[in-house]
């Protein structure tokens, strides 16, 4: 293309286009659009990173919750075992040296 053809093409664009083309504005617009894309991409990366970090924290907290629920179940079982009559009888025999009286040791008192 020769320079005349380019100038004619530009002049027809100016007359046919609904607004005047300002060659100084277009690079600024393109630069702003590029910067907007870069900033948006940065926000997407930051959001994705924050989501992954929070998901890892959620998994850790769920694991801790499961461990605490297991411990709670064990404590409930131990509590049940401590209050059984057999356990109480065993502790009374071992620590307090108590025993069930023999038939000969029992005295019945009547009013």
Secondary structure, 3 states (H helix, E strand, C coil): CCHHHHHHHHHHHHHHCCCCCCHHHHHHHHHHHHHHHHHHHHHHHHHHHHHHHHHHHHHHHHHHHHHHHHHHHHHHHHHHHHCCHHHHHHHHHHHCCCCCCCHHHCCCCCC
